[in-house]
């Protein structure tokens, strides 16, 4: 089946759960190929739970959803690695392996997703590091890099399998404004090359500087700036 013209994310009547609690209900939205969308909302409003549902860290128990051509409803655990090969996930706390070099961190991901040829692995690592402007960092340990450089490595890791969409959870939350802006520029470059982006953020300055469509988690619902008007500032609060 050809999904090239289909949305990369499509949700219909979805409920998002954390344990037995319903966090969000009646969630309906699409994200098209190459689209850039912000996800905002107060702490505890459901942003992270929604992202975790989209990359199948939390099961979809109610409603219908598809991500990168995979139907999430009753998705077998054996299929989750194949979904993960089609998407990129970027965490606020980096989740790098600090006992391995940058290249070893990236090689670990490639091998875990089925790459076997050593020369191709080395070439792909070089390509993604060059793309994030850190081609000289392959032999360094993560602790030898600044916070901004570590986040660029995390972006590089997410790009390894040429994802159709990046899910980013507060990717600039721990960075100073100048470094955060550099990371945002990197996301925009990646987006301009055709990769869709869904970025959860509290950084109102970035949204103001680079306006895009906004999804807002509020009172158990997901509001869409394409459908209705709402106040952004209500969804923010000192990176809480």
Backbone as numpy.savetxt, mean C-alpha at the origin, in Angstrom:
# Nx Ny Nz CAx CAy CAz Cx Cy Cz
-9.22 -15.05 -18.04 -10.07 -13.85 -18.04 -9.19 -12.60 -18.04
-9.53 -11.64 -18.87 -8.72 -10.43 -18.98 -9.23 -9.36 -18.04
-8.38 -8.98 -17.10 -8.77 -7.98 -16.11 -8.20 -6.60 -16.44
-7.63 -6.46 -17.65 -6.90 -5.23 -17.95 -7.79 -3.99 -17.89
-9.08 -4.14 -18.24 -9.97 -2.99 -18.21 -10.80 -2.92 -16.94
-10.64 -3.91 -16.07 -11.38 -3.93 -14.82 -10.70 -3.06 -13.79
-11.46 -2.57 -12.79 -10.82 -1.85 -11.68 -9.82 -2.76 -10.98
-8.74 -2.20 -10.44 -7.78 -3.03 -9.70 -8.31 -3.35 -8.31
-9.24 -2.52 -7.82 -9.93 -2.80 -6.56 -11.41 -2.52 -6.77
-12.25 -3.45 -6.34 -13.70 -3.26 -6.46 -14.39 -3.86 -5.25
-15.13 -3.03 -4.51 -15.84 -3.49 -3.31 -17.33 -3.22 -3.45
-18.15 -4.21 -3.07 -19.59 -4.06 -3.09 -20.18 -4.61 -1.78
-20.83 -3.73 -1.03 -21.53 -4.13 0.21 -20.60 -4.87 1.17
-19.37 -4.40 1.28 -18.37 -5.06 2.11 -18.49 -4.59 3.56
-18.35 -5.53 4.48 -18.20 -5.22 5.90 -16.80 -5.61 6.32
-16.16 -4.74 7.09 -14.79 -4.99 7.55 -14.84 -5.29 9.05
-14.25 -6.41 9.43 -14.28 -6.86 10.83 -12.88 -6.83 11.44
-12.84 -6.53 12.73 -11.64 -6.73 13.53 -12.05 -7.64 14.67
-11.54 -8.87 14.66 -12.05 -9.91 15.57 -13.54 -10.09 15.29
-14.40 -9.91 16.29 -15.84 -10.09 16.05 -16.55 -8.76 15.87
-15.80 -7.66 15.92 -16.41 -6.34 15.84 -16.47 -5.83 14.40
-17.62 -5.30 14.03 -17.76 -4.68 12.71 -17.20 -3.27 12.77
-16.15 -3.02 11.98 -15.49 -1.70 11.98 -16.09 -0.80 10.92
-16.33 -1.37 9.73 -16.92 -0.63 8.61 -18.01 -1.50 7.99
-19.07 -0.85 7.48 -20.13 -1.61 6.83 -20.59 -0.89 5.57
-21.18 -1.69 4.67 -21.72 -1.17 3.41 -20.68 -0.35 2.65
-19.50 -0.94 2.49 -18.40 -0.25 1.80 -18.49 -0.55 0.31
-18.55 0.51 -0.50 -18.64 0.37 -1.95 -17.72 1.38 -2.63
-16.70 0.90 -3.31 -15.88 1.79 -4.15 -15.04 0.96 -5.12
-14.60 1.61 -6.18 -13.66 1.04 -7.14 -12.41 1.90 -7.16
-11.27 1.29 -7.45 -10.05 2.03 -7.77 -9.60 1.54 -9.13
-9.48 2.48 -10.06 -9.15 2.12 -11.43 -7.64 1.94 -11.59
-7.27 1.27 -12.66 -5.86 1.09 -12.99 -5.18 2.45 -13.10
-4.06 2.62 -12.39 -3.30 3.87 -12.47 -3.85 5.02 -11.65
-4.87 4.77 -10.83 -5.46 5.84 -10.02 -4.68 6.02 -8.72
-4.70 7.24 -8.18 -4.07 7.55 -6.89 -5.17 8.00 -5.93
-5.30 7.31 -4.80 -6.38 7.58 -3.87 -5.82 7.66 -2.45
-6.23 8.70 -1.70 -5.88 8.80 -0.28 -6.96 8.12 0.56
-6.54 7.54 1.69 -7.46 6.95 2.67 -7.22 7.66 3.99
-8.24 8.34 4.50 -8.08 9.14 5.72 -9.11 8.73 6.76
-8.93 9.26 7.97 -9.86 8.98 9.06 -9.12 8.97 10.39
-9.86 9.19 11.44 -9.25 9.20 12.77 -8.70 7.83 13.14
-7.80 7.80 14.12 -7.31 6.53 14.65 -8.48 5.68 15.13
-8.49 4.42 14.72 -9.58 3.52 15.11 -10.78 3.58 14.19
-10.71 4.39 13.12 -11.86 4.54 12.22 -11.95 3.40 11.21
-10.89 2.59 11.09 -10.96 1.43 10.20 -10.01 1.45 9.03
-9.13 2.46 8.94 -8.22 2.55 7.78 -7.34 1.30 7.65
-6.63 0.98 8.72 -5.71 -0.16 8.66 -6.47 -1.47 8.46
-7.63 -1.60 9.10 -8.42 -2.83 8.93 -8.90 -2.97 7.49
-9.26 -1.86 6.86 -9.68 -1.90 5.46 -8.51 -2.33 4.58
-7.33 -1.74 4.81 -6.16 -2.13 4.03 -5.83 -3.61 4.23
-5.88 -4.07 5.48 -5.57 -5.47 5.76 -6.56 -6.41 5.08
-7.81 -5.98 4.97 -8.81 -6.78 4.25 -8.46 -6.83 2.76
-8.00 -5.70 2.22 -7.70 -5.65 0.79 -6.49 -6.51 0.42
-5.51 -6.61 1.33 -4.39 -7.50 1.00 -4.49 -8.84 1.73
-5.70 -9.15 2.19 -6.07 -10.47 2.71 -5.30 -10.87 3.96
-5.00 -9.87 4.79 -4.47 -10.18 6.13 -5.64 -10.41 7.08
-6.77 -9.76 6.81 -8.03 -10.03 7.48 -8.98 -10.66 6.47
-9.75 -11.68 6.86 -10.64 -12.34 5.91 -11.85 -11.47 5.56
-12.30 -11.58 4.33 -13.53 -10.90 3.92 -14.70 -11.83 4.23
-15.53 -11.44 5.19 -16.61 -12.30 5.66 -17.98 -11.89 5.12
-18.06 -10.65 4.61 -19.37 -10.15 4.17 -19.19 -9.21 2.99
-19.97 -9.44 1.95 -19.88 -8.60 0.75 -18.97 -9.23 -0.29
-18.75 -8.49 -1.39 -17.93 -8.98 -2.48 -16.81 -7.98 -2.77
-15.63 -8.50 -2.99 -14.49 -7.65 -3.30 -13.53 -8.39 -4.21
-12.89 -7.63 -5.10 -11.85 -8.18 -5.97 -10.67 -7.22 -5.95
-9.47 -7.78 -5.85 -8.24 -7.01 -5.88 -7.28 -7.67 -6.86
-6.83 -6.91 -7.84 -5.87 -7.42 -8.84 -6.35 -8.71 -9.49
-7.66 -8.81 -9.71 -8.22 -9.98 -10.37 -8.55 -11.14 -9.46
-8.26 -11.02 -8.15 -8.56 -12.07 -7.19 -9.82 -11.73 -6.41
-10.77 -12.65 -6.38 -11.96 -12.46 -5.56 -11.61 -12.77 -4.10
-11.84 -11.80 -3.23 -11.42 -11.96 -1.83 -12.40 -12.78 -1.01
-13.66 -12.84 -1.45 -14.65 -13.60 -0.71 -14.26 -15.07 -0.68
-14.04 -15.60 0.52 -13.65 -17.00 0.70 -12.38 -17.35 -0.08
-11.46 -16.38 -0.17 -10.19 -16.65 -0.85 -9.40 -17.69 -0.05
-9.05 -18.84 -0.65 -8.29 -19.85 0.08 -6.92 -19.30 0.50
-6.45 -19.71 1.68 -5.15 -19.22 2.15 -4.04 -19.57 1.17
-4.21 -20.65 0.44 -3.19 -21.05 -0.53 -3.07 -20.07 -1.69
-4.12 -19.26 -1.89 -4.10 -18.30 -2.99 -3.54 -16.93 -2.57
-3.43 -16.70 -1.27 -2.98 -15.39 -0.79 -1.59 -15.02 -1.32
-0.61 -15.94 -1.34 0.70 -15.56 -1.89 0.63 -15.09 -3.34
-0.29 -15.65 -4.12 -0.43 -15.25 -5.52 -1.03 -13.85 -5.63
-1.99 -13.54 -4.74 -2.51 -12.17 -4.66 -1.39 -11.21 -4.31
-0.57 -11.58 -3.32 0.50 -10.69 -2.83 1.54 -10.41 -3.92
1.66 -11.31 -4.88 2.61 -11.08 -5.97 2.13 -9.99 -6.92
0.83 -9.73 -6.89 0.25 -8.73 -7.79 0.15 -7.34 -7.17
0.39 -7.27 -5.86 0.24 -6.00 -5.14 1.52 -5.68 -4.37
1.65 -4.43 -3.96 2.76 -4.03 -3.11 2.21 -3.48 -1.80
2.85 -3.83 -0.68 2.39 -3.39 0.63 3.51 -2.61 1.31
3.19 -1.41 1.79 4.18 -0.55 2.41 3.71 -0.19 3.81
4.53 -0.55 4.81 4.16 -0.36 6.20 4.87 0.87 6.78
4.24 1.49 7.76 4.83 2.64 8.43 6.09 2.25 9.19
6.09 1.05 9.78 7.22 0.65 10.62 8.26 -0.18 9.86
8.23 -0.06 8.51 9.25 -0.62 7.62 9.24 -2.15 7.55
9.35 -2.84 8.69 9.39 -4.31 8.73 10.53 -4.87 7.87
11.68 -4.22 7.95 12.89 -4.75 7.33 13.55 -5.76 8.26
14.31 -6.67 7.70 15.07 -7.64 8.49 16.43 -7.03 8.79
16.66 -6.67 10.05 17.84 -5.87 10.40 19.12 -6.68 10.52
19.02 -8.01 10.39 20.24 -8.83 10.42 20.72 -9.17 9.01
20.14 -8.52 8.00 20.49 -8.79 6.61 20.73 -7.48 5.86
21.55 -7.55 4.82 21.78 -6.36 4.00 20.51 -6.00 3.23
20.54 -4.83 2.63 19.41 -4.39 1.80 19.16 -5.41 0.69
20.21 -5.82 0.00 20.05 -6.79 -1.09 19.47 -8.11 -0.58
19.92 -8.54 0.60 19.41 -9.79 1.17 17.95 -9.66 1.57
17.54 -8.48 2.05 16.13 -8.23 2.33 15.28 -8.40 1.07
15.75 -7.82 -0.01 14.99 -7.86 -1.26 15.02 -9.25 -1.89
16.18 -9.91 -1.80 16.30 -11.27 -2.33 15.36 -12.23 -1.60
15.23 -12.03 -0.29 14.34 -12.87 0.52 12.91 -12.82 -0.03
12.45 -11.61 -0.38 11.09 -11.45 -0.90 10.95 -12.12 -2.27
11.94 -11.92 -3.13 11.87 -12.52 -4.47 11.85 -14.04 -4.39
12.70 -14.61 -3.55 12.73 -16.07 -3.43 11.41 -16.59 -2.84
10.84 -15.83 -1.91 9.57 -16.23 -1.29 8.41 -16.18 -2.28
8.58 -15.40 -3.35 7.51 -15.29 -4.35 7.86 -16.03 -5.63
8.83 -16.96 -5.54 9.03 -17.90 -6.64 10.21 -17.65 -7.55
10.99 -16.59 -7.31 12.16 -16.34 -8.15 13.26 -17.33 -7.77
13.98 -17.87 -8.78 15.03 -18.85 -8.51 16.36 -18.49 -9.17
16.32 -17.83 -10.31 17.54 -17.53 -11.06 18.33 -16.41 -10.37
19.54 -16.74 -9.90 20.34 -15.78 -9.14 20.65 -14.51 -9.92
20.96 -14.65 -11.19 21.31 -13.47 -11.99 20.10 -12.56 -12.19
18.92 -13.17 -12.38 17.71 -12.37 -12.54 17.32 -11.68 -11.24
17.54 -12.37 -10.12 17.27 -11.78 -8.80 18.17 -10.56 -8.60
19.45 -10.72 -8.90 20.40 -9.62 -8.74 20.05 -8.44 -9.63
19.63 -8.75 -10.86 19.26 -7.69 -11.81 18.01 -6.95 -11.33
17.03 -7.69 -10.84 15.78 -7.05 -10.40 16.02 -6.17 -9.17
16.86 -6.64 -8.26 17.20 -5.84 -7.08 17.87 -4.53 -7.51
18.80 -4.63 -8.45 19.48 -3.43 -8.96 18.48 -2.46 -9.57
17.50 -2.99 -10.32 16.51 -2.14 -11.00 15.66 -1.37 -10.00
15.16 -2.06 -8.96 14.25 -1.37 -8.03 15.02 -0.39 -7.14
16.27 -0.73 -6.78 17.06 0.21 -5.98 17.38 1.47 -6.79
17.65 1.30 -8.07 17.91 2.46 -8.92 16.65 3.32 -9.02
15.51 2.67 -9.06 14.25 3.40 -9.21 13.97 4.29 -8.00
14.38 3.85 -6.82 14.14 4.66 -5.61 15.36 5.51 -5.24
16.36 5.52 -6.13 17.51 6.39 -5.92 18.51 5.89 -4.90
18.55 4.56 -4.68 19.47 4.01 -3.68 20.25 2.83 -4.26
20.71 2.96 -5.49 21.39 1.85 -6.13 22.72 1.52 -5.46
23.26 2.44 -4.64 24.53 2.18 -3.96 24.34 1.54 -2.59
23.08 1.27 -2.21 22.80 0.81 -0.85 22.69 -0.71 -0.72
22.87 -1.44 -1.79 22.60 -2.89 -1.78 23.36 -3.61 -0.68
24.62 -3.24 -0.44 25.43 -3.95 0.53 25.35 -3.41 1.95
24.53 -2.40 2.15 24.42 -1.79 3.49 23.41 -2.53 4.35
23.60 -2.42 5.67 22.63 -2.94 6.61 21.58 -1.86 6.85
20.32 -2.24 7.15 19.27 -1.24 7.35 19.63 -0.17 8.39
20.33 -0.55 9.48 20.64 0.43 10.52 21.65 1.48 10.06
22.29 1.24 8.91 23.22 2.22 8.36 22.51 3.28 7.51
21.21 3.13 7.36 20.42 4.04 6.53 19.56 4.95 7.40
19.26 6.14 6.89 18.35 7.05 7.58 16.92 6.52 7.48
16.01 7.13 8.25 14.61 6.72 8.19 14.03 6.86 6.80
14.35 7.97 6.13 13.85 8.18 4.76 14.41 7.16 3.80
15.70 6.81 3.97 16.30 5.80 3.10 15.69 4.43 3.35
15.42 4.11 4.63 14.77 2.84 4.94 13.39 2.76 4.29
12.67 3.88 4.32 11.34 3.86 3.70 11.45 3.68 2.18
12.49 4.24 1.57 12.70 4.02 0.14 13.00 2.55 -0.16
13.73 1.90 0.75 13.98 0.47 0.57 12.67 -0.31 0.67
11.80 0.10 1.58 10.49 -0.55 1.71 9.67 -0.36 0.43
9.75 0.83 -0.17 9.07 1.06 -1.44 9.67 0.16 -2.52
11.01 0.09 -2.55 11.67 -0.78 -3.53 11.20 -2.23 -3.37
11.11 -2.68 -2.12 10.66 -4.04 -1.84 9.25 -4.26 -2.40
8.39 -3.26 -2.23 7.01 -3.37 -2.71 6.92 -3.40 -4.22
7.94 -2.88 -4.91 7.93 -2.81 -6.37 8.52 -4.04 -7.03
9.10 -4.95 -6.26 9.87 -6.06 -6.82 9.10 -6.86 -7.87
7.84 -7.14 -7.61 7.06 -7.98 -8.53 6.13 -7.17 -9.44
6.51 -5.91 -9.68 5.76 -5.02 -10.58 4.26 -5.04 -10.28
3.87 -4.59 -9.10 2.47 -4.67 -8.68 1.56 -3.75 -9.49
0.29 -4.13 -9.55 -0.69 -3.28 -10.22 -1.19 -2.19 -9.28
-1.01 -2.41 -7.95 -1.42 -1.40 -6.98 -0.51 -1.48 -5.75
-0.23 -0.33 -5.17 0.49 -0.24 -3.90 -0.50 0.12 -2.80
-0.49 -0.62 -1.71 -1.24 -0.27 -0.50 -0.23 0.27 0.50
-0.36 1.53 0.88 0.61 2.17 1.77 -0.09 2.65 3.03
0.37 2.15 4.18 -0.24 2.49 5.46 0.64 3.51 6.19
0.26 4.76 6.14 1.01 5.86 6.80 2.49 5.86 6.40
2.81 5.89 5.11 4.21 5.75 4.70 5.10 6.93 5.07
4.50 8.08 5.38 5.30 9.25 5.77 5.12 9.60 7.24
4.44 8.73 8.00 4.06 9.07 9.37 5.22 9.31 10.31
6.35 8.62 10.10 7.49 8.75 11.00 8.61 9.61 10.44
8.33 10.36 9.37 9.37 11.10 8.66 9.16 12.61 8.81
10.26 13.35 8.79 10.13 14.81 8.86 9.57 15.33 7.54
9.04 16.57 7.51 8.31 17.06 6.34 9.10 17.02 5.03
10.39 17.34 5.05 11.17 17.35 3.82 11.34 15.94 3.28
11.68 15.00 4.17 11.84 13.61 3.77 10.50 13.03 3.31
9.43 13.37 4.03 8.09 12.90 3.66 7.72 13.37 2.26
8.07 14.61 1.93 7.76 15.13 0.60 8.53 14.36 -0.47
9.78 13.98 -0.17 10.56 13.18 -1.11 9.94 11.82 -1.36
9.43 11.20 -0.28 8.75 9.91 -0.42 7.48 10.09 -1.25
6.75 11.18 -1.02 5.53 11.44 -1.79 5.86 11.61 -3.27
6.93 12.32 -3.57 7.34 12.48 -4.97 7.62 11.12 -5.61
8.22 10.23 -4.83 8.49 8.88 -5.33 7.19 8.14 -5.64
6.22 8.25 -4.74 4.92 7.62 -4.98 4.27 8.17 -6.25
4.36 9.47 -6.45 3.76 10.08 -7.64 4.45 9.60 -8.91
5.78 9.45 -8.87 6.50 8.93 -10.03 6.05 7.50 -10.35
5.92 6.69 -9.30 5.46 5.31 -9.49 4.05 5.30 -10.06
3.19 6.15 -9.52 1.82 6.25 -10.00 1.76 6.71 -11.46
2.62 7.67 -11.81 2.63 8.18 -13.19 3.06 7.12 -14.19
3.77 6.09 -13.70 4.20 5.01 -14.59 3.12 3.94 -14.75
1.97 4.13 -14.07 0.83 3.24 -14.28 0.40 2.39 -13.12
1.13 2.47 -12.00 0.76 1.68 -10.81 -0.24 2.46 -9.97
-1.36 1.83 -9.64 -2.34 2.48 -8.76 -1.79 2.56 -7.34
-2.26 3.55 -6.57 -1.81 3.73 -5.19 -3.02 4.01 -4.31
-3.11 3.30 -3.18 -4.06 3.63 -2.11 -3.23 3.91 -0.88
-3.19 5.17 -0.45 -2.32 5.61 0.63 -3.12 6.09 1.83
-3.01 5.36 2.94 -3.59 5.83 4.19 -2.66 6.88 4.78
-3.21 8.01 5.19 -2.35 9.08 5.70 -3.10 9.99 6.66
-2.33 10.59 7.58 -2.83 11.67 8.41 -2.24 13.00 7.96
-1.42 12.97 6.92 -0.65 14.15 6.52 -1.49 15.06 5.62
-2.19 16.00 6.26 -3.06 16.90 5.52 -2.27 17.79 4.58
-1.03 18.15 4.97 -0.21 19.01 4.11 0.05 18.35 2.77
0.32 17.05 2.79 0.57 16.33 1.54 -0.69 16.30 0.68
-1.85 16.04 1.30 -3.10 16.01 0.53 -3.39 17.38 -0.05
-3.10 18.43 0.71 -3.33 19.80 0.24 -2.40 20.13 -0.93
-1.15 19.66 -0.85 -0.16 19.97 -1.88 -0.37 19.13 -3.14
-0.81 17.90 -2.94 -1.00 16.98 -4.07 -2.42 16.42 -4.03
-3.41 17.24 -4.36 -4.80 16.80 -4.23 -5.15 15.65 -5.17
-5.81 14.67 -4.61 -6.29 13.51 -5.36 -7.62 13.09 -4.73
-8.24 12.10 -5.30 -9.46 11.53 -4.73 -9.19 11.05 -3.29
-10.20 11.21 -2.42 -10.05 10.85 -1.00 -11.19 9.92 -0.58
-10.83 8.83 0.10 -11.79 7.98 0.80 -11.61 8.26 2.28
-12.72 8.48 2.99 -12.65 8.82 4.41 -13.45 7.83 5.25
-12.78 7.19 6.21 -13.46 6.31 7.15 -14.03 7.16 8.29
-15.32 7.07 8.48 -15.96 7.89 9.51 -17.28 7.24 9.94
-17.43 7.06 11.24 -18.67 6.52 11.81 -19.10 5.21 11.15
-18.12 4.33 10.90 -18.43 3.02 10.37 -18.72 2.97 8.89
-18.51 4.09 8.19 -18.75 4.16 6.75 -17.49 4.62 6.04
-17.45 4.44 4.72 -16.38 4.98 3.90 -17.00 5.99 2.93
-16.65 7.26 3.14 -17.13 8.33 2.27 -16.16 8.53 1.12
-16.69 8.89 -0.04 -15.87 9.01 -1.25 -16.00 10.43 -1.80
-14.86 11.12 -1.96 -14.89 12.51 -2.43 -15.43 12.62 -3.86
-15.45 11.51 -4.60 -16.05 11.53 -5.94 -17.57 11.55 -5.88
-18.10 11.15 -4.73 -19.55 11.00 -4.60 -20.17 12.10 -3.75
-19.48 12.52 -2.70 -20.04 13.50 -1.77 -18.95 14.40 -1.21
-19.36 15.55 -0.73 -18.42 16.48 -0.12 -18.33 16.22 1.37
-17.12 16.35 1.92 -16.93 16.23 3.36 -15.71 17.03 3.75
-15.60 17.28 5.05 -14.48 18.06 5.58 -13.31 17.14 5.90
-12.17 17.43 5.27 -11.00 16.60 5.49 -10.44 16.75 6.89
-10.41 17.98 7.39 -9.71 18.24 8.65 -10.26 17.41 9.80
-11.54 17.04 9.73 -12.14 16.25 10.80 -11.50 14.87 10.91
-10.81 14.45 9.85 -10.23 13.12 9.86 -8.80 13.09 10.31
-8.28 14.20 10.77 -6.88 14.28 11.11 -6.69 14.64 12.57
-5.50 14.36 13.07 -5.23 14.71 14.45 -3.84 14.34 14.88
-2.88 15.18 14.56 -1.52 15.06 15.11 -0.92 13.66 14.93
-1.11 13.09 13.73 -0.56 11.77 13.45 -0.99 10.71 14.45
-2.17 10.89 15.03 -2.64 9.93 16.02 -3.10 8.66 15.35
